[in-house]
Amino acid sequence: MSGKPTPISLKASAGQRMTVRFTSPEPEAAYAVACPGNGSTDAGDSPWSFELPEAGDYRITVSGYAASKSFPYTLEVGVEGKPHPVEPKGLTGTYGLVEDPDSTIEILQLPDGRLRFHLLALWKGANWKEYGPNIGEASGVVKLEKNRAVYREDECVLKMTFAGDTVKIDQTGDCYFGHNVEASGTYRRMSLCATAEEMED
């Protein structure tokens, strides 16, 4: 197909397998797959295959950084297999702040039990829709001990306490976030998907 890319939404069940094939002559063209609850995946290769961890609407978007407004591309998406329950991978998932789910923490539980995380905390001022919110980010790998983990970077300390499908974050010290941005609060798991990519220096 060609033209301005528009998101595609596909309803699927847990345990099914999604396969995506994507090609385009546009060198910066790419695609992404988001799980229900807006959890991210590592989609990008072609072909790419993924066992779906939960039922709901999976959103596929195509983009082209620095590309013209429209460009040709081919996108093939298949979902097959018999639905079946999928055991959550530990604490892996995307958690949204209860008061404002746009503030999120993505957590990926590693095979050794440690947690890789990426925190995106927002503060929305009176004119945030016009100018955008103030942003604070932190990422790293932390050790999980008795449902608790602590991240330390210079003066910044983020204490994480897990209970069921929630994580409570207590921030102390200066984390060099944007003006008025605070990470403290209770975050609830919205999706079983996450990539928790670390920030680039």
Backbone as JSON Lines, residues from 0, in Angstrom:
{"i":0,"aa":"M","n":[0.85,-1.18,0.0],"ca":[0.0,0.0,0.0],"c":[0.88,1.23,0.0]}
{"i":1,"aa":"S","n":[0.27,2.37,-0.25],"ca":[1.0,3.61,-0.21],"c":[0.09,4.69,0.34]}
{"i":2,"aa":"G","n":[0.68,5.83,0.65],"ca":[-0.1,6.91,1.22],"c":[0.35,7.19,2.64]}
{"i":3,"aa":"K","n":[-0.38,8.09,3.29],"ca":[-0.03,8.45,4.66],"c":[-0.38,7.28,5.58]}
{"i":4,"aa":"P","n":[0.6,6.74,6.33],"ca":[0.32,5.58,7.18],"c":[-0.72,5.89,8.25]}
{"i":5,"aa":"T","n":[-1.61,4.94,8.47],"ca":[-2.61,5.06,9.52],"c":[-2.53,3.83,10.41]}
{"i":6,"aa":"P","n":[-2.79,3.98,11.71],"ca":[-2.72,2.83,12.6],"c":[-3.73,1.75,12.22]}
{"i":7,"aa":"I","n":[-3.33,0.51,12.42],"ca":[-4.19,-0.64,12.18],"c":[-4.41,-1.33,13.51]}
{"i":8,"aa":"S","n":[-5.65,-1.68,13.8],"ca":[-5.98,-2.34,15.06],"c":[-6.52,-3.73,14.76]}
{"i":9,"aa":"L","n":[-5.95,-4.74,15.44],"ca":[-6.38,-6.13,15.26],"c":[-6.74,-6.72,16.61]}
{"i":10,"aa":"K","n":[-7.91,-7.33,16.68],"ca":[-8.33,-8.0,17.91],"c":[-7.81,-9.44,17.89]}
{"i":11,"aa":"A","n":[-7.15,-9.86,18.96],"ca":[-6.59,-11.2,19.02],"c":[-6.67,-11.71,20.46]}
{"i":12,"aa":"S","n":[-6.38,-12.99,20.62],"ca":[-6.51,-13.63,21.93],"c":[-5.15,-14.06,22.46]}
{"i":13,"aa":"A","n":[-5.07,-14.21,23.77],"ca":[-3.84,-14.68,24.4],"c":[-3.49,-16.07,23.88]}
{"i":14,"aa":"G","n":[-2.21,-16.29,23.67],"ca":[-1.74,-17.59,23.2],"c":[-1.63,-17.7,21.69]}
{"i":15,"aa":"Q","n":[-2.27,-16.81,20.95],"ca":[-2.12,-16.83,19.5],"c":[-0.77,-16.22,19.13]}
{"i":16,"aa":"R","n":[-0.36,-16.45,17.9],"ca":[0.93,-15.92,17.43],"c":[0.72,-14.93,16.29]}
{"i":17,"aa":"M","n":[1.31,-13.76,16.47],"ca":[1.24,-12.74,15.43],"c":[2.55,-12.74,14.64]}
{"i":18,"aa":"T","n":[2.43,-12.67,13.32],"ca":[3.6,-12.58,12.45],"c":[3.44,-11.36,11.55]}
{"i":19,"aa":"V","n":[4.49,-10.54,11.47],"ca":[4.45,-9.33,10.67],"c":[5.59,-9.36,9.66]}
{"i":20,"aa":"R","n":[5.26,-9.01,8.42],"ca":[6.26,-8.82,7.37],"c":[6.1,-7.41,6.82]}
{"i":21,"aa":"F","n":[7.22,-6.69,6.74],"ca":[7.16,-5.28,6.36],"c":[8.32,-4.95,5.43]}
{"i":22,"aa":"T","n":[8.02,-4.29,4.33],"ca":[9.05,-3.8,3.41],"c":[8.67,-2.41,2.92]}
{"i":23,"aa":"S","n":[9.68,-1.62,2.59],"ca":[9.45,-0.3,2.02],"c":[10.74,0.21,1.39]}
{"i":24,"aa":"P","n":[10.66,0.91,0.26],"ca":[11.86,1.52,-0.32],"c":[12.31,2.75,0.46]}
{"i":25,"aa":"E","n":[11.45,3.27,1.32],"ca":[11.81,4.43,2.14],"c":[12.79,3.97,3.23]}
{"i":26,"aa":"P","n":[14.04,4.48,3.22],"ca":[15.07,3.97,4.13],"c":[14.75,4.17,5.61]}
{"i":27,"aa":"E","n":[13.95,5.18,5.95],"ca":[13.65,5.43,7.36],"c":[12.29,4.85,7.78]}
{"i":28,"aa":"A","n":[11.67,4.1,6.9],"ca":[10.36,3.53,7.23],"c":[10.51,2.45,8.3]}
{"i":29,"aa":"A","n":[9.55,2.39,9.19],"ca":[9.58,1.4,10.27],"c":[8.15,1.15,10.73]}
{"i":30,"aa":"Y","n":[7.98,0.09,11.48],"ca":[6.67,-0.19,12.05],"c":[6.83,-0.54,13.52]}
{"i":31,"aa":"A","n":[5.73,-0.43,14.26],"ca":[5.73,-0.76,15.68],"c":[4.43,-1.48,16.01]}
{"i":32,"aa":"V","n":[4.5,-2.33,17.01],"ca":[3.32,-3.06,17.48],"c":[3.13,-2.78,18.96]}
{"i":33,"aa":"A","n":[1.94,-2.31,19.33],"ca":[1.62,-2.05,20.73],"c":[0.56,-3.03,21.2]}
{"i":34,"aa":"C","n":[0.72,-3.52,22.42],"ca":[-0.22,-4.46,23.01],"c":[-1.4,-3.72,23.61]}
{"i":35,"aa":"P","n":[-2.47,-4.43,23.98],"ca":[-3.55,-3.79,24.73],"c":[-2.98,-3.11,25.97]}
{"i":36,"aa":"G","n":[-3.49,-1.92,26.29],"ca":[-2.93,-1.16,27.4],"c":[-1.72,-0.36,27.02]}
{"i":37,"aa":"N","n":[-1.41,-0.34,25.7],"ca":[-0.31,0.47,25.15],"c":[1.07,-0.02,25.59]}
{"i":38,"aa":"G","n":[1.2,-1.29,25.88],"ca":[2.53,-1.85,26.16],"c":[3.32,-2.01,24.89]}
{"i":39,"aa":"S","n":[4.62,-1.77,24.95],"ca":[5.46,-1.83,23.76],"c":[6.0,-3.24,23.54]}
{"i":40,"aa":"T","n":[6.41,-3.51,22.3],"ca":[7.06,-4.77,21.95],"c":[8.36,-4.45,21.22]}
{"i":41,"aa":"D","n":[9.14,-5.5,20.94],"ca":[10.4,-5.31,20.23],"c":[10.24,-5.47,18.72]}
{"i":42,"aa":"A","n":[9.02,-5.26,18.23],"ca":[8.76,-5.39,16.79],"c":[9.66,-4.45,16.0]}
{"i":43,"aa":"G","n":[9.98,-4.87,14.79],"ca":[10.82,-4.06,13.92],"c":[11.48,-4.88,12.84]}
{"i":44,"aa":"D","n":[11.84,-6.13,13.17],"ca":[12.41,-7.01,12.16],"c":[11.33,-7.46,11.18]}
{"i":45,"aa":"S","n":[11.77,-8.01,10.07],"ca":[10.85,-8.58,9.1],"c":[11.44,-9.87,8.56]}
{"i":46,"aa":"P","n":[10.81,-11.03,8.81],"ca":[9.56,-11.16,9.57],"c":[9.8,-11.07,11.07]}
{"i":47,"aa":"W","n":[8.73,-10.74,11.78],"ca":[8.75,-10.67,13.24],"c":[7.59,-11.5,13.76]}
{"i":48,"aa":"S","n":[7.84,-12.32,14.79],"ca":[6.81,-13.2,15.32],"c":[6.76,-13.07,16.84]}
{"i":49,"aa":"F","n":[5.56,-13.17,17.4],"ca":[5.38,-12.87,18.82],"c":[4.17,-13.64,19.35]}
{"i":50,"aa":"E","n":[4.36,-14.37,20.46],"ca":[3.23,-15.01,21.13],"c":[2.49,-13.96,21.95]}
{"i":51,"aa":"L","n":[1.23,-13.79,21.7],"ca":[0.46,-12.72,22.32],"c":[0.16,-13.08,23.78]}
{"i":52,"aa":"P","n":[0.55,-12.21,24.73],"ca":[0.4,-12.54,26.14],"c":[-0.98,-12.26,26.71]}
{"i":53,"aa":"E","n":[-1.81,-11.5,25.97],"ca":[-3.12,-11.12,26.51],"c":[-4.09,-10.86,25.37]}
{"i":54,"aa":"A","n":[-5.37,-10.93,25.68],"ca":[-6.41,-10.69,24.68],"c":[-6.71,-9.2,24.58]}
{"i":55,"aa":"G","n":[-7.1,-8.77,23.39],"ca":[-7.48,-7.37,23.21],"c":[-7.07,-6.86,21.84]}
{"i":56,"aa":"D","n":[-7.03,-5.54,21.72],"ca":[-6.68,-4.9,20.45],"c":[-5.19,-4.6,20.39]}
{"i":57,"aa":"Y","n":[-4.53,-5.13,19.36],"ca":[-3.11,-4.87,19.12],"c":[-3.02,-3.82,18.0]}
{"i":58,"aa":"R","n":[-2.24,-2.76,18.25],"ca":[-2.17,-1.63,17.32],"c":[-0.84,-1.63,16.57]}
{"i":59,"aa":"I","n":[-0.92,-1.55,15.26],"ca":[0.27,-1.54,14.41],"c":[0.35,-0.18,13.73]}
{"i":60,"aa":"T","n":[1.48,0.48,13.86],"ca":[1.68,1.79,13.24],"c":[2.92,1.76,12.36]}
{"i":61,"aa":"V","n":[2.85,2.5,11.26],"ca":[3.97,2.63,10.33],"c":[4.42,4.09,10.36]}
{"i":62,"aa":"S","n":[5.72,4.3,10.38],"ca":[6.25,5.66,10.4],"c":[7.46,5.75,9.49]}
{"i":63,"aa":"G","n":[7.82,6.99,9.14],"ca":[9.0,7.21,8.3],"c":[9.68,8.49,8.71]}
{"i":64,"aa":"Y","n":[10.65,8.41,9.58],"ca":[11.34,9.6,10.07],"c":[11.99,10.33,8.89]}
{"i":65,"aa":"A","n":[11.7,11.62,8.78],"ca":[12.24,12.48,7.72],"c":[11.75,12.07,6.33]}
{"i":66,"aa":"A","n":[10.71,11.24,6.3],"ca":[10.18,10.81,5.01],"c":[9.15,11.8,4.51]}
{"i":67,"aa":"S","n":[8.8,11.68,3.25],"ca":[7.72,12.51,2.71],"c":[6.41,12.12,3.4]}
{"i":68,"aa":"K","n":[5.38,12.92,3.17],"ca":[4.12,12.66,3.85],"c":[3.54,11.31,3.5]}
{"i":69,"aa":"S","n":[3.83,10.81,2.33],"ca":[3.35,9.5,1.93],"c":[4.49,8.73,1.27]}
{"i":70,"aa":"F","n":[4.5,7.43,1.44],"ca":[5.52,6.58,0.82],"c":[4.96,5.17,0.69]}
{"i":71,"aa":"P","n":[5.46,4.41,-0.29],"ca":[4.95,3.05,-0.48],"c":[5.53,2.09,0.56]}
{"i":72,"aa":"Y","n":[4.74,1.13,0.93],"ca":[5.21,0.07,1.83],"c":[4.29,-1.13,1.72]}
{"i":73,"aa":"T","n":[4.78,-2.27,2.14],"ca":[3.99,-3.5,2.18],"c":[3.97,-4.0,3.61]}
{"i":74,"aa":"L","n":[2.78,-4.23,4.12],"ca":[2.61,-4.7,5.49],"c":[1.7,-5.92,5.48]}
{"i":75,"aa":"E","n":[2.22,-7.05,5.91],"ca":[1.44,-8.28,6.0],"c":[1.39,-8.71,7.46]}
{"i":76,"aa":"V","n":[0.2,-8.91,7.97],"ca":[0.02,-9.29,9.37],"c":[-0.84,-10.55,9.43]}
{"i":77,"aa":"G","n":[-0.35,-11.54,10.15],"ca":[-1.12,-12.77,10.34],"c":[-1.23,-13.12,11.81]}
{"i":78,"aa":"V","n":[-2.39,-13.58,12.22],"ca":[-2.6,-14.06,13.59],"c":[-3.17,-15.47,13.49]}
{"i":79,"aa":"E","n":[-2.52,-16.42,14.1],"ca":[-2.96,-17.8,13.98],"c":[-2.72,-18.55,15.29]}
{"i":80,"aa":"G","n":[-3.29,-19.73,15.36],"ca":[-3.12,-20.57,16.54],"c":[-4.34,-20.54,17.44]}
{"i":81,"aa":"K","n":[-4.44,-21.56,18.27],"ca":[-5.56,-21.68,19.18],"c":[-5.32,-20.85,20.43]}
{"i":82,"aa":"P","n":[-6.26,-20.02,20.82],"ca":[-6.07,-19.21,22.03],"c":[-5.89,-20.1,23.27]}
{"i":83,"aa":"H","n":[-5.03,-19.66,24.16],"ca":[-4.83,-20.36,25.43],"c":[-4.23,-19.39,26.43]}
{"i":84,"aa":"P","n":[-4.44,-19.62,27.72],"ca":[-3.89,-18.7,28.73],"c":[-2.36,-18.68,28.66]}
{"i":85,"aa":"V","n":[-1.8,-17.49,28.88],"ca":[-0.34,-17.32,28.9],"c":[0.05,-16.79,30.27]}
{"i":86,"aa":"E","n":[0.95,-17.49,30.92],"ca":[1.4,-17.09,32.25],"c":[2.19,-15.79,32.15]}
{"i":87,"aa":"P","n":[1.85,-14.76,32.96],"ca":[2.64,-13.52,32.94],"c":[4.1,-13.8,33.26]}
{"i":88,"aa":"K","n":[5.0,-13.07,32.6],"ca":[6.43,-13.26,32.81],"c":[6.89,-12.44,34.01]}
{"i":89,"aa":"G","n":[6.53,-12.95,35.19],"ca":[6.91,-12.26,36.41],"c":[6.27,-10.89,36.49]}
{"i":90,"aa":"L","n":[7.08,-9.87,36.71],"ca":[6.61,-8.5,36.85],"c":[6.64,-7.73,35.54]}
{"i":91,"aa":"T","n":[6.99,-8.4,34.46],"ca":[7.06,-7.73,33.16],"c":[5.74,-7.07,32.81]}
{"i":92,"aa":"G","n":[5.81,-5.83,32.36],"ca":[4.61,-5.14,31.93],"c":[4.81,-3.63,31.89]}
{"i":93,"aa":"T","n":[3.78,-2.94,31.44],"ca":[3.75,-1.49,31.43],"c":[2.77,-1.02,32.49]}
{"i":94,"aa":"Y","n":[3.25,-0.21,33.42],"ca":[2.46,0.26,34.55],"c":[2.18,1.75,34.37]}
{"i":95,"aa":"G","n":[0.94,2.17,34.6],"ca":[0.57,3.57,34.49],"c":[0.24,4.15,35.86]}
{"i":96,"aa":"L","n":[0.65,5.4,36.08],"ca":[0.35,6.08,37.33],"c":[-1.16,6.15,37.51]}
{"i":97,"aa":"V","n":[-1.65,5.78,38.68],"ca":[-3.09,5.73,38.91],"c":[-3.74,7.07,38.61]}
{"i":98,"aa":"E","n":[-3.1,8.17,39.03],"ca":[-3.68,9.5,38.83],"c":[-3.58,9.98,37.39]}
{"i":99,"aa":"D","n":[-2.61,9.49,36.64],"ca":[-2.41,9.9,35.25],"c":[-1.63,8.81,34.52]}
{"i":100,"aa":"P","n":[-2.34,7.9,33.82],"ca":[-1.67,6.76,33.17],"c":[-0.69,7.14,32.07]}
{"i":101,"aa":"D","n":[-0.62,8.43,31.69],"ca":[0.4,8.84,30.72],"c":[1.8,8.79,31.33]}
{"i":102,"aa":"S","n":[1.88,8.85,32.64],"ca":[3.16,8.61,33.33],"c":[3.29,7.11,33.54]}
{"i":103,"aa":"T","n":[4.38,6.54,33.03],"ca":[4.48,5.08,33.0],"c":[5.85,4.61,33.48]}
{"i":104,"aa":"I","n":[5.88,3.34,33.88],"ca":[7.14,2.65,34.09],"c":[7.03,1.3,33.39]}
{"i":105,"aa":"E","n":[7.93,1.05,32.46],"ca":[8.01,-0.25,31.79],"c":[9.01,-1.11,32.53]}
{"i":106,"aa":"I","n":[8.63,-2.36,32.79],"ca":[9.48,-3.27,33.54],"c":[9.61,-4.57,32.77]}
{"i":107,"aa":"L","n":[10.83,-5.03,32.6],"ca":[11.12,-6.3,31.95],"c":[11.9,-7.16,32.94]}
{"i":108,"aa":"Q","n":[11.28,-8.25,33.39],"ca":[11.96,-9.14,34.34],"c":[12.93,-10.03,33.57]}
{"i":109,"aa":"L","n":[14.2,-9.95,33.92],"ca":[15.24,-10.69,33.21],"c":[15.32,-12.12,33.72]}
{"i":110,"aa":"P","n":[15.95,-13.02,32.96],"ca":[16.02,-14.42,33.38],"c":[16.66,-14.64,34.75]}
{"i":111,"aa":"D","n":[17.58,-13.74,35.15],"ca":[18.23,-13.89,36.45],"c":[17.43,-13.26,37.59]}
{"i":112,"aa":"G","n":[16.22,-12.76,37.28],"ca":[15.37,-12.19,38.31],"c":[15.5,-10.69,38.47]}
{"i":113,"aa":"R","n":[16.55,-10.09,37.93],"ca":[16.67,-8.64,38.0],"c":[15.63,-7.97,37.1]}
{"i":114,"aa":"L","n":[15.44,-6.67,37.31],"ca":[14.44,-5.92,36.56],"c":[15.12,-4.83,35.74]}
{"i":115,"aa":"R","n":[14.81,-4.8,34.45],"ca":[15.21,-3.67,33.63],"c":[14.0,-2.76,33.5]}
{"i":116,"aa":"F","n":[14.2,-1.47,33.74],"ca":[13.05,-0.58,33.75],"c":[13.33,0.7,32.97]}
{"i":117,"aa":"H","n":[12.24,1.33,32.55],"ca":[12.31,2.66,31.95],"c":[11.13,3.45,32.49]}
{"i":118,"aa":"L","n":[11.42,4.53,33.19],"ca":[10.41,5.39,33.79],"c":[10.22,6.64,32.95]}
{"i":119,"aa":"L","n":[8.97,6.97,32.67],"ca":[8.62,8.21,31.99],"c":[7.6,8.93,32.87]}
{"i":120,"aa":"A","n":[8.05,9.96,33.58],"ca":[7.18,10.72,34.48],"c":[6.86,12.07,33.85]}
{"i":121,"aa":"L","n":[5.61,12.48,33.95],"ca":[5.15,13.72,33.33],"c":[4.54,14.66,34.36]}
{"i":122,"aa":"W","n":[4.67,15.96,34.09],"ca":[3.92,16.97,34.81],"c":[3.22,17.84,33.79]}
{"i":123,"aa":"K","n":[1.89,17.94,33.94],"ca":[1.09,18.67,32.96],"c":[0.65,20.0,33.55]}
{"i":124,"aa":"G","n":[1.28,21.06,33.09],"ca":[0.91,22.39,33.52],"c":[-0.37,22.86,32.85]}
{"i":125,"aa":"A","n":[-0.75,24.1,33.11],"ca":[-2.01,24.64,32.6],"c":[-2.07,24.63,31.07]}
{"i":126,"aa":"N","n":[-0.92,24.81,30.4],"ca":[-0.9,24.89,28.94],"c":[-0.2,23.69,28.3]}
{"i":127,"aa":"W","n":[-0.27,22.53,28.98],"ca":[0.51,21.39,28.49],"c":[0.04,20.89,27.12]}
{"i":128,"aa":"K","n":[-1.25,21.05,26.81],"ca":[-1.73,20.58,25.52],"c":[-1.14,21.4,24.38]}
{"i":129,"aa":"E","n":[-0.8,22.64,24.66],"ca":[-0.21,23.51,23.64],"c":[1.3,23.36,23.57]}
{"i":130,"aa":"Y","n":[1.94,23.28,24.74],"ca":[3.41,23.26,24.79],"c":[4.0,21.9,25.15]}
{"i":131,"aa":"G","n":[3.16,20.97,25.54],"ca":[3.64,19.66,25.95],"c":[3.93,19.6,27.43]}
{"i":132,"aa":"P","n":[3.93,18.41,28.02],"ca":[4.2,18.27,29.44],"c":[5.7,18.36,29.74]}
{"i":133,"aa":"N","n":[6.03,18.64,30.99],"ca":[7.41,18.52,31.44],"c":[7.7,17.04,31.67]}
{"i":134,"aa":"I","n":[8.92,16.63,31.36],"ca":[9.25,15.2,31.32],"c":[10.42,14.88,32.24]}
{"i":135,"aa":"G","n":[10.32,13.71,32.86],"ca":[11.45,13.14,33.6],"c":[11.62,11.68,33.23]}
{"i":136,"aa":"E","n":[12.86,11.27,33.0],"ca":[13.11,9.88,32.6],"c":[14.23,9.28,33.43]}
{"i":137,"aa":"A","n":[14.1,7.99,33.69],"ca":[15.17,7.24,34.34],"c":[15.09,5.81,33.85]}
{"i":138,"aa":"S","n":[16.23,5.15,33.75],"ca":[16.24,3.76,33.31],"c":[17.46,3.06,33.88]}
{"i":139,"aa":"G","n":[17.38,1.74,33.95],"ca":[18.51,0.97,34.46],"c":[18.1,-0.45,34.77]}
{"i":140,"aa":"V","n":[18.98,-1.17,35.43],"ca":[18.73,-2.54,35.87],"c":[18.89,-2.59,37.37]}
{"i":141,"aa":"V","n":[17.89,-3.16,38.05],"ca":[17.9,-3.2,39.51],"c":[17.68,-4.63,40.0]}
{"i":142,"aa":"K","n":[18.15,-4.89,41.2],"ca":[18.01,-6.2,41.82],"c":[16.7,-6.26,42.61]}
{"i":143,"aa":"L","n":[15.94,-7.33,42.41],"ca":[14.68,-7.51,43.11],"c":[14.89,-8.38,44.34]}
{"i":144,"aa":"E","n":[14.53,-7.87,45.5],"ca":[14.66,-8.6,46.76],"c":[13.38,-8.43,47.57]}
{"i":145,"aa":"K","n":[12.68,-9.55,47.78],"ca":[11.45,-9.56,48.58],"c":[10.47,-8.49,48.1]}
{"i":146,"aa":"N","n":[10.22,-8.51,46.79],"ca":[9.25,-7.6,46.15],"c":[9.67,-6.13,46.23]}
{"i":147,"aa":"R","n":[10.95,-5.87,46.46],"ca":[11.43,-4.5,46.49],"c":[12.68,-4.36,45.63]}
{"i":148,"aa":"A","n":[12.83,-3.17,45.06],"ca":[14.02,-2.86,44.26],"c":[14.34,-1.39,44.46]}
{"i":149,"aa":"V","n":[15.64,-1.07,44.39],"ca":[16.08,0.3,44.6],"c":[17.02,0.7,43.47]}
{"i":150,"aa":"Y","n":[16.72,1.86,42.89],"ca":[17.58,2.44,41.85],"c":[18.26,3.66,42.43]}
{"i":151,"aa":"R","n":[19.59,3.73,42.26],"ca":[20.36,4.87,42.73],"c":[21.24,5.39,41.6]}
{"i":152,"aa":"E","n":[21.2,6.69,41.38],"ca":[22.05,7.34,40.39],"c":[22.37,8.74,40.91]}
{"i":153,"aa":"D","n":[23.62,8.94,41.34],"ca":[24.01,10.21,41.97],"c":[23.1,10.46,43.17]}
{"i":154,"aa":"E","n":[22.38,11.6,43.18],"ca":[21.51,11.92,44.3],"c":[20.11,11.31,44.18]}
{"i":155,"aa":"C","n":[19.81,10.74,43.04],"ca":[18.47,10.22,42.77],"c":[18.3,8.81,43.34]}
{"i":156,"aa":"V","n":[17.23,8.61,44.11],"ca":[16.89,7.3,44.65],"c":[15.42,7.02,44.34]}
{"i":157,"aa":"L","n":[15.16,5.9,43.7],"ca":[13.8,5.46,43.41],"c":[13.59,4.1,44.07]}
{"i":158,"aa":"K","n":[12.74,4.06,45.09],"ca":[12.43,2.82,45.79],"c":[11.14,2.26,45.2]}
{"i":159,"aa":"M","n":[11.18,1.02,44.74],"ca":[10.03,0.37,44.11],"c":[9.54,-0.77,44.98]}
{"i":160,"aa":"T","n":[8.25,-0.77,45.29],"ca":[7.64,-1.83,46.09],"c":[6.5,-2.44,45.29]}
{"i":161,"aa":"F","n":[6.57,-3.75,45.04],"ca":[5.6,-4.44,44.2],"c":[4.58,-5.18,45.05]}
{"i":162,"aa":"A","n":[3.31,-5.08,44.63],"ca":[2.23,-5.81,45.3],"c":[1.15,-6.11,44.26]}
{"i":163,"aa":"G","n":[0.96,-7.38,43.95],"ca":[-0.02,-7.75,42.93],"c":[0.34,-7.12,41.6]}
{"i":164,"aa":"D","n":[-0.6,-6.37,41.03],"ca":[-0.38,-5.72,39.74],"c":[-0.02,-4.25,39.91]}
{"i":165,"aa":"T","n":[0.58,-3.89,41.04],"ca":[0.96,-2.49,41.26],"c":[2.42,-2.39,41.69]}
{"i":166,"aa":"V","n":[2.99,-1.21,41.45],"ca":[4.31,-0.88,41.98],"c":[4.22,0.53,42.55]}
{"i":167,"aa":"K","n":[4.65,0.67,43.79],"ca":[4.68,1.97,44.45],"c":[6.09,2.51,44.38]}
{"i":168,"aa":"I","n":[6.24,3.72,43.85],"ca":[7.55,4.34,43.72],"c":[7.67,5.49,44.7]}
{"i":169,"aa":"D","n":[8.74,5.48,45.46],"ca":[9.06,6.59,46.37],"c":[10.36,7.21,45.89]}
{"i":170,"aa":"Q","n":[10.29,8.46,45.49],"ca":[11.46,9.18,44.99],"c":[12.04,10.06,46.09]}
{"i":171,"aa":"T","n":[13.34,9.98,46.27],"ca":[14.05,10.91,47.14],"c":[15.27,11.43,46.4]}
{"i":172,"aa":"G","n":[15.71,12.62,46.75],"ca":[16.85,13.21,46.08],"c":[16.48,13.85,44.76]}
{"i":173,"aa":"D","n":[17.47,14.49,44.15],"ca":[17.28,15.19,42.88],"c":[17.55,14.23,41.73]}
{"i":174,"aa":"C","n":[16.52,13.97,40.94],"ca":[16.66,13.07,39.79],"c":[16.83,13.84,38.48]}
{"i":175,"aa":"Y","n":[16.96,15.17,38.57],"ca":[17.18,16.03,37.4],"c":[16.06,15.87,36.37]}
{"i":176,"aa":"F","n":[14.83,15.74,36.89],"ca":[13.67,15.7,36.02],"c":[13.28,17.12,35.63]}
{"i":177,"aa":"G","n":[12.29,17.23,34.74],"ca":[11.77,18.54,34.36],"c":[11.1,19.24,35.53]}
{"i":178,"aa":"H","n":[10.85,20.52,35.36],"ca":[10.25,21.34,36.42],"c":[8.94,20.72,36.91]}
{"i":179,"aa":"N","n":[8.84,20.53,38.23],"ca":[7.65,19.98,38.91],"c":[7.42,18.5,38.64]}
{"i":180,"aa":"V","n":[8.3,17.83,37.93],"ca":[8.1,16.4,37.64],"c":[8.5,15.58,38.87]}
{"i":181,"aa":"E","n":[7.6,14.7,39.27],"ca":[7.82,13.84,40.44],"c":[7.4,12.43,40.08]}
{"i":182,"aa":"A","n":[8.25,11.44,40.41],"ca":[7.97,10.05,40.03],"c":[7.16,9.31,41.09]}
{"i":183,"aa":"S","n":[7.09,9.83,42.3],"ca":[6.43,9.11,43.39],"c":[4.96,8.87,43.09]}
{"i":184,"aa":"G","n":[4.48,7.71,43.52],"ca":[3.07,7.37,43.34],"c":[2.89,5.89,43.12]}
{"i":185,"aa":"T","n":[1.64,5.48,42.98],"ca":[1.31,4.07,42.73],"c":[0.98,3.89,41.25]}
{"i":186,"aa":"Y","n":[1.63,2.92,40.63],"ca":[1.45,2.62,39.22],"c":[0.8,1.24,39.1]}
{"i":187,"aa":"R","n":[-0.2,1.14,38.23],"ca":[-0.93,-0.12,38.05],"c":[-0.61,-0.72,36.68]}
{"i":188,"aa":"R","n":[-0.42,-2.05,36.65],"ca":[-0.07,-2.71,35.38],"c":[-1.23,-2.62,34.4]}
{"i":189,"aa":"M","n":[-0.98,-1.99,33.26],"ca":[-1.97,-1.81,32.2],"c":[-1.81,-2.84,31.09]}
{"i":190,"aa":"S","n":[-0.6,-3.37,30.94],"ca":[-0.29,-4.29,29.85],"c":[0.77,-5.27,30.3]}
{"i":191,"aa":"L","n":[0.72,-6.48,29.73],"ca":[1.73,-7.49,30.04],"c":[2.95,-7.37,29.13]}
{"i":192,"aa":"C","n":[2.95,-6.36,28.24],"ca":[4.07,-6.16,27.32],"c":[4.95,-5.0,27.78]}
{"i":193,"aa":"A","n":[6.24,-5.1,27.52],"ca":[7.17,-4.01,27.81],"c":[8.5,-4.32,27.14]}
{"i":194,"aa":"T","n":[9.22,-3.27,26.77],"ca":[10.59,-3.45,26.28],"c":[11.6,-2.83,27.24]}
{"i":195,"aa":"A","n":[11.17,-1.77,27.95],"ca":[12.01,-1.13,28.97],"c":[13.4,-0.8,28.43]}
{"i":196,"aa":"E","n":[13.44,-0.16,27.26],"ca":[14.72,0.2,26.68],"c":[15.4,1.27,27.51]}
{"i":197,"aa":"E","n":[16.72,1.12,27.7],"ca":[17.47,2.09,28.46],"c":[17.72,3.34,27.62]}
{"i":198,"aa":"M","n":[17.8,4.49,28.3],"ca":[18.03,5.74,27.6],"c":[19.43,5.77,27.03]}
{"i":199,"aa":"E","n":[19.56,6.47,25.89],"ca":[20.87,6.65,25.29],"c":[21.57,7.82,25.96]}
{"i":200,"aa":"D","n":[22.88,7.7,26.14],"ca":[23.65,8.81,26.74],"c":[23.77,9.96,25.76]}
